[in-house]
């Protein structure tokens, strides 16, 4: 599964999708890709601190 086309304007309120994408990437050893999705999740207003 490829998640490369996810961008902030496309994910809107899809925090669960970002979390699942990050977990999927970590499970196959793609840690840099997982970090990308975790950082996108962190940029979402309802998840930023």
PDB file of N, CA, C and O in Angstrom:
ATOM      1  N   UNK A   1       0.842  -1.171   0.000  1.00  0.00           N
ATOM      2  CA  UNK A   1       0.000   0.000   0.000  1.00  0.00           C
ATOM      3  C   UNK A   1       0.889   1.237   0.000  1.00  0.00           C
ATOM      4  O   UNK A   1       1.873   1.301   0.737  1.00  0.00           O
ATOM      5  N   UNK A   2       0.544   2.209  -0.820  1.00  0.00           N
ATOM      6  CA  UNK A   2       1.319   3.441  -0.881  1.00  0.00           C
ATOM      7  C   UNK A   2       0.533   4.581  -0.260  1.00  0.00           C
ATOM      8  O   UNK A   2      -0.651   4.766  -0.543  1.00  0.00           O
ATOM      9  N   UNK A   3       1.205   5.338   0.586  1.00  0.00           N
ATOM     10  CA  UNK A   3       0.579   6.479   1.239  1.00  0.00           C
ATOM     11  C   UNK A   3       1.290   7.771   0.863  1.00  0.00           C
ATOM     12  O   UNK A   3       1.100   8.794   1.520  1.00  0.00           O
ATOM     13  N   UNK A   4       2.107   7.736  -0.185  1.00  0.00           N
ATOM     14  CA  UNK A   4       2.953   8.872  -0.518  1.00  0.00           C
ATOM     15  C   UNK A   4       2.171  10.116  -0.917  1.00  0.00           C
ATOM     16  O   UNK A   4       2.701  11.221  -0.803  1.00  0.00           O
ATOM     17  N   UNK A   5       0.942   9.981  -1.377  1.00  0.00           N
ATOM     18  CA  UNK A   5       0.193  11.129  -1.874  1.00  0.00           C
ATOM     19  C   UNK A   5      -0.617  11.851  -0.805  1.00  0.00           C
ATOM     20  O   UNK A   5      -1.333  12.804  -1.116  1.00  0.00           O
ATOM     21  N   UNK A   6      -0.517  11.417   0.439  1.00  0.00           N
ATOM     22  CA  UNK A   6      -1.244  12.110   1.496  1.00  0.00           C
ATOM     23  C   UNK A   6      -0.598  13.464   1.761  1.00  0.00           C
ATOM     24  O   UNK A   6       0.615  13.549   1.954  1.00  0.00           O
ATOM     25  N   UNK A   7      -1.383  14.492   1.770  1.00  0.00           N
ATOM     26  CA  UNK A   7      -0.932  15.841   2.081  1.00  0.00           C
ATOM     27  C   UNK A   7      -1.934  16.434   3.062  1.00  0.00           C
ATOM     28  O   UNK A   7      -3.057  15.945   3.179  1.00  0.00           O
ATOM     29  N   UNK A   8      -1.532  17.483   3.764  1.00  0.00           N
ATOM     30  CA  UNK A   8      -2.407  18.080   4.767  1.00  0.00           C
ATOM     31  C   UNK A   8      -3.771  18.462   4.190  1.00  0.00           C
ATOM     32  O   UNK A   8      -4.791  18.214   4.833  1.00  0.00           O
ATOM     33  N   UNK A   9      -3.817  19.056   2.998  1.00  0.00           N
ATOM     34  CA  UNK A   9      -5.096  19.485   2.441  1.00  0.00           C
ATOM     35  C   UNK A   9      -5.981  18.300   2.067  1.00  0.00           C
ATOM     36  O   UNK A   9      -7.186  18.477   1.888  1.00  0.00           O
ATOM     37  N   UNK A  10      -5.430  17.119   1.948  1.00  0.00           N
ATOM     38  CA  UNK A  10      -6.201  15.937   1.570  1.00  0.00           C
ATOM     39  C   UNK A  10      -6.665  15.105   2.763  1.00  0.00           C
ATOM     40  O   UNK A  10      -7.585  14.300   2.623  1.00  0.00           O
ATOM     41  N   UNK A  11      -6.055  15.278   3.920  1.00  0.00           N
ATOM     42  CA  UNK A  11      -6.381  14.397   5.035  1.00  0.00           C
ATOM     43  C   UNK A  11      -7.420  14.974   5.973  1.00  0.00           C
ATOM     44  O   UNK A  11      -8.097  14.224   6.677  1.00  0.00           O
ATOM     45  N   UNK A  12      -7.562  16.292   6.000  1.00  0.00           N
ATOM     46  CA  UNK A  12      -8.599  16.911   6.812  1.00  0.00           C
ATOM     47  C   UNK A  12      -8.699  16.310   8.195  1.00  0.00           C
ATOM     48  O   UNK A  12      -7.772  16.444   8.994  1.00  0.00           O
ATOM     49  N   UNK A  13      -9.807  15.650   8.496  1.00  0.00           N
ATOM     50  CA  UNK A  13     -10.039  15.053   9.802  1.00  0.00           C
ATOM     51  C   UNK A  13      -9.728  13.571   9.848  1.00  0.00           C
ATOM     52  O   UNK A  13     -10.383  12.827  10.578  1.00  0.00           O
ATOM     53  N   UNK A  14      -8.751  13.129   9.091  1.00  0.00           N
ATOM     54  CA  UNK A  14      -8.433  11.699   8.999  1.00  0.00           C
ATOM     55  C   UNK A  14      -7.276  11.303   9.909  1.00  0.00           C
ATOM     56  O   UNK A  14      -6.332  10.646   9.470  1.00  0.00           O
ATOM     57  N   UNK A  15      -7.349  11.697  11.161  1.00  0.00           N
ATOM     58  CA  UNK A  15      -6.272  11.380  12.092  1.00  0.00           C
ATOM     59  C   UNK A  15      -6.073   9.871  12.209  1.00  0.00           C
ATOM     60  O   UNK A  15      -4.941   9.394  12.296  1.00  0.00           O
ATOM     61  N   UNK A  16      -7.164   9.129  12.212  1.00  0.00           N
ATOM     62  CA  UNK A  16      -7.057   7.669  12.315  1.00  0.00           C
ATOM     63  C   UNK A  16      -6.307   7.086  11.124  1.00  0.00           C
ATOM     64  O   UNK A  16      -5.513   6.158  11.279  1.00  0.00           O
ATOM     65  N   UNK A  17      -6.560   7.628   9.938  1.00  0.00           N
ATOM     66  CA  UNK A  17      -5.868   7.165   8.738  1.00  0.00           C
ATOM     67  C   UNK A  17      -4.370   7.431   8.837  1.00  0.00           C
ATOM     68  O   UNK A  17      -3.561   6.571   8.487  1.00  0.00           O
ATOM     69  N   UNK A  18      -3.999   8.613   9.311  1.00  0.00           N
ATOM     70  CA  UNK A  18      -2.576   8.931   9.468  1.00  0.00           C
ATOM     71  C   UNK A  18      -1.922   8.000  10.478  1.00  0.00           C
ATOM     72  O   UNK A  18      -0.812   7.516  10.256  1.00  0.00           O
ATOM     73  N   UNK A  19      -2.610   7.751  11.589  1.00  0.00           N
ATOM     74  CA  UNK A  19      -2.070   6.864  12.623  1.00  0.00           C
ATOM     75  C   UNK A  19      -1.887   5.450  12.072  1.00  0.00           C
ATOM     76  O   UNK A  19      -0.859   4.817  12.314  1.00  0.00           O
ATOM     77  N   UNK A  20      -2.873   4.957  11.337  1.00  0.00           N
ATOM     78  CA  UNK A  20      -2.776   3.622  10.746  1.00  0.00           C
ATOM     79  C   UNK A  20      -1.675   3.556   9.694  1.00  0.00           C
ATOM     80  O   UNK A  20      -0.970   2.552   9.592  1.00  0.00           O
ATOM     81  N   UNK A  21      -1.526   4.622   8.915  1.00  0.00           N
ATOM     82  CA  UNK A  21      -0.459   4.664   7.913  1.00  0.00           C
ATOM     83  C   UNK A  21       0.902   4.606   8.595  1.00  0.00           C
ATOM     84  O   UNK A  21       1.789   3.877   8.151  1.00  0.00           O
ATOM     85  N   UNK A  22       1.070   5.366   9.666  1.00  0.00           N
ATOM     86  CA  UNK A  22       2.337   5.361  10.401  1.00  0.00           C
ATOM     87  C   UNK A  22       2.615   3.977  10.982  1.00  0.00           C
ATOM     88  O   UNK A  22       3.737   3.478  10.885  1.00  0.00           O
ATOM     89  N   UNK A  23       1.615   3.364  11.575  1.00  0.00           N
ATOM     90  CA  UNK A  23       1.795   2.021  12.134  1.00  0.00           C
ATOM     91  C   UNK A  23       2.132   1.007  11.054  1.00  0.00           C
ATOM     92  O   UNK A  23       2.968   0.128  11.266  1.00  0.00           O
ATOM     93  N   UNK A  24       1.487   1.121   9.895  1.00  0.00           N
ATOM     94  CA  UNK A  24       1.776   0.205   8.788  1.00  0.00           C
ATOM     95  C   UNK A  24       3.221   0.356   8.331  1.00  0.00           C
ATOM     96  O   UNK A  24       3.905  -0.635   8.080  1.00  0.00           O
ATOM     97  N   UNK A  25       3.677   1.584   8.224  1.00  0.00           N
ATOM     98  CA  UNK A  25       5.064   1.827   7.798  1.00  0.00           C
ATOM     99  C   UNK A  25       6.057   1.286   8.832  1.00  0.00           C
ATOM    100  O   UNK A  25       7.072   0.694   8.465  1.00  0.00           O
ATOM    101  N   UNK A  26       5.767   1.489  10.120  1.00  0.00           N
ATOM    102  CA  UNK A  26       6.663   0.970  11.161  1.00  0.00           C
ATOM    103  C   UNK A  26       6.704  -0.551  11.149  1.00  0.00           C
ATOM    104  O   UNK A  26       7.756  -1.149  11.377  1.00  0.00           O
ATOM    105  N   UNK A  27       5.561  -1.179  10.883  1.00  0.00           N
ATOM    106  CA  UNK A  27       5.510  -2.640  10.924  1.00  0.00           C
ATOM    107  C   UNK A  27       6.346  -3.292   9.831  1.00  0.00           C
ATOM    108  O   UNK A  27       6.736  -4.452   9.956  1.00  0.00           O
ATOM    109  N   UNK A  28       6.623  -2.551   8.758  1.00  0.00           N
ATOM    110  CA  UNK A  28       7.460  -3.093   7.684  1.00  0.00           C
ATOM    111  C   UNK A  28       8.847  -2.457   7.669  1.00  0.00           C
ATOM    112  O   UNK A  28       9.591  -2.586   6.697  1.00  0.00           O
ATOM    113  N   UNK A  29       9.184  -1.769   8.758  1.00  0.00           N
ATOM    114  CA  UNK A  29      10.528  -1.211   8.884  1.00  0.00           C
ATOM    115  C   UNK A  29      10.763   0.085   8.136  1.00  0.00           C
ATOM    116  O   UNK A  29      11.913   0.485   7.953  1.00  0.00           O
ATOM    117  N   UNK A  30       9.716   0.748   7.703  1.00  0.00           N
ATOM    118  CA  UNK A  30       9.838   2.027   6.974  1.00  0.00           C
ATOM    119  C   UNK A  30       9.673   3.175   7.971  1.00  0.00           C
ATOM    120  O   UNK A  30       8.671   3.889   7.956  1.00  0.00           O
ATOM    121  N   UNK A  31      10.675   3.336   8.834  1.00  0.00           N
ATOM    122  CA  UNK A  31      10.577   4.282   9.937  1.00  0.00           C
ATOM    123  C   UNK A  31      10.550   5.734   9.480  1.00  0.00           C
ATOM    124  O   UNK A  31       9.860   6.552  10.089  1.00  0.00           O
ATOM    125  N   UNK A  32      11.280   6.071   8.428  1.00  0.00           N
ATOM    126  CA  UNK A  32      11.256   7.450   7.930  1.00  0.00           C
ATOM    127  C   UNK A  32       9.877   7.799   7.374  1.00  0.00           C
ATOM    128  O   UNK A  32       9.390   8.912   7.570  1.00  0.00           O
ATOM    129  N   UNK A  33       9.260   6.861   6.691  1.00  0.00           N
ATOM    130  CA  UNK A  33       7.905   7.097   6.185  1.00  0.00           C
ATOM    131  C   UNK A  33       6.917   7.224   7.340  1.00  0.00           C
ATOM    132  O   UNK A  33       6.027   8.074   7.307  1.00  0.00           O
ATOM    133  N   UNK A  34       7.071   6.387   8.353  1.00  0.00           N
ATOM    134  CA  UNK A  34       6.200   6.468   9.524  1.00  0.00           C
ATOM    135  C   UNK A  34       6.327   7.834  10.180  1.00  0.00           C
ATOM    136  O   UNK A  34       5.327   8.429  10.583  1.00  0.00           O
ATOM    137  N   UNK A  35       7.535   8.325  10.287  1.00  0.00           N
ATOM    138  CA  UNK A  35       7.756   9.635  10.893  1.00  0.00           C
ATOM    139  C   UNK A  35       7.040  10.722  10.106  1.00  0.00           C
ATOM    140  O   UNK A  35       6.490  11.652  10.694  1.00  0.00           O
ATOM    141  N   UNK A  36       7.040  10.615   8.796  1.00  0.00           N
ATOM    142  CA  UNK A  36       6.343  11.594   7.952  1.00  0.00           C
ATOM    143  C   UNK A  36       4.870  11.688   8.344  1.00  0.00           C
ATOM    144  O   UNK A  36       4.335  12.788   8.487  1.00  0.00           O
ATOM    145  N   UNK A  37       4.221  10.551   8.515  1.00  0.00           N
ATOM    146  CA  UNK A  37       2.805  10.554   8.839  1.00  0.00           C
ATOM    147  C   UNK A  37       2.548  10.989  10.266  1.00  0.00           C
ATOM    148  O   UNK A  37       1.529  11.623  10.542  1.00  0.00           O
ATOM    149  N   UNK A  38       3.446  10.663  11.177  1.00  0.00           N
ATOM    150  CA  UNK A  38       3.294  11.138  12.552  1.00  0.00           C
ATOM    151  C   UNK A  38       3.466  12.652  12.618  1.00  0.00           C
ATOM    152  O   UNK A  38       2.775  13.321  13.387  1.00  0.00           O
ATOM    153  N   UNK A  39       4.376  13.192  11.824  1.00  0.00           N
ATOM    154  CA  UNK A  39       4.547  14.644  11.785  1.00  0.00           C
ATOM    155  C   UNK A  39       3.329  15.328  11.170  1.00  0.00           C
ATOM    156  O   UNK A  39       2.920  16.392  11.633  1.00  0.00           O
ATOM    157  N   UNK A  40       2.745  14.728  10.132  1.00  0.00           N
ATOM    158  CA  UNK A  40       1.502  15.271   9.572  1.00  0.00           C
ATOM    159  C   UNK A  40       0.398  15.271  10.623  1.00  0.00           C
ATOM    160  O   UNK A  40      -0.357  16.237  10.738  1.00  0.00           O
ATOM    161  N   UNK A  41       0.307  14.193  11.385  1.00  0.00           N
ATOM    162  CA  UNK A  41      -0.690  14.098  12.444  1.00  0.00           C
ATOM    163  C   UNK A  41      -0.470  15.197  13.470  1.00  0.00           C
ATOM    164  O   UNK A  41      -1.427  15.809  13.945  1.00  0.00           O
ATOM    165  N   UNK A  42       0.775  15.445  13.810  1.00  0.00           N
ATOM    166  CA  UNK A  42       1.103  16.480  14.783  1.00  0.00           C
ATOM    167  C   UNK A  42       0.735  17.875  14.279  1.00  0.00           C
ATOM    168  O   UNK A  42       0.441  18.760  15.082  1.00  0.00           O
ATOM    169  N   UNK A  43       0.748  18.081  12.965  1.00  0.00           N
ATOM    170  CA  UNK A  43       0.408  19.384  12.384  1.00  0.00           C
ATOM    171  C   UNK A  43      -1.092  19.649  12.361  1.00  0.00           C
ATOM    172  O   UNK A  43      -1.515  20.790  12.173  1.00  0.00           O
ATOM    173  N   UNK A  44      -1.889  18.621  12.547  1.00  0.00           N
ATOM    174  CA  UNK A  44      -3.338  18.813  12.538  1.00  0.00           C
ATOM    175  C   UNK A  44      -3.725  19.621  13.771  1.00  0.00           C
ATOM    176  O   UNK A  44      -3.285  19.298  14.875  1.00  0.00           O
ATOM    177  N   UNK A  45      -4.545  20.673  13.607  1.00  0.00           N
ATOM    178  CA  UNK A  45      -4.874  21.577  14.718  1.00  0.00           C
ATOM    179  C   UNK A  45      -5.386  20.877  15.971  1.00  0.00           C
ATOM    180  O   UNK A  45      -5.012  21.265  17.078  1.00  0.00           O
ATOM    181  N   UNK A  46      -6.219  19.872  15.832  1.00  0.00           N
ATOM    182  CA  UNK A  46      -6.769  19.204  17.014  1.00  0.00           C
ATOM    183  C   UNK A  46      -5.766  18.291  17.704  1.00  0.00           C
ATOM    184  O   UNK A  46      -6.048  17.773  18.784  1.00  0.00           O
ATOM    185  N   UNK A  47      -4.579  18.079  17.088  1.00  0.00           N
ATOM    186  CA  UNK A  47      -3.568  17.222  17.686  1.00  0.00           C
ATOM    187  C   UNK A  47      -2.301  17.972  18.058  1.00  0.00           C
ATOM    188  O   UNK A  47      -1.415  17.399  18.692  1.00  0.00           O
ATOM    189  N   UNK A  48      -2.194  19.233  17.683  1.00  0.00           N
ATOM    190  CA  UNK A  48      -1.003  20.021  18.008  1.00  0.00           C
ATOM    191  C   UNK A  48      -1.062  20.451  19.458  1.00  0.00           C
ATOM    192  O   UNK A  48      -2.135  20.678  20.017  1.00  0.00           O
ATOM    193  N   UNK A  49       0.116  20.559  20.058  1.00  0.00           N
ATOM    194  CA  UNK A  49       0.136  21.006  21.455  1.00  0.00           C
ATOM    195  C   UNK A  49       0.496  22.465  21.546  1.00  0.00           C
ATOM    196  O   UNK A  49       0.562  23.017  22.645  1.00  0.00           O
TER     197      UNK A  49
END
